């Protein structure tokens, strides 16, 4: 198992805990699917909304001590983009 996949699983666990998504089947989640409902696509991913976005921001700060800026809002597009955002910022602070 690669590091990216492990980070995606970690992010999924964080989302499940922070948002109370107990009914999510972890084995069938597409890490590249959109997190939020969109009028443009039938693929609703986890089907999150703006209230969930605020909870994600709080969870990122609590778990990783990360603050999302306006220019980082694209990081919440999917689980994989969120994992990449975390990796890029966690790696910057560790080095």
PyMOL commands that set and color helices and strands:
alter all, ss='L'
color gray80, all
select helices_A, chain A and resi 3-19+26-28+50-64+70-76+79-94
alter helices_A, ss='H'
color red, helices_A
deselect
rebuild
show_as cartoon
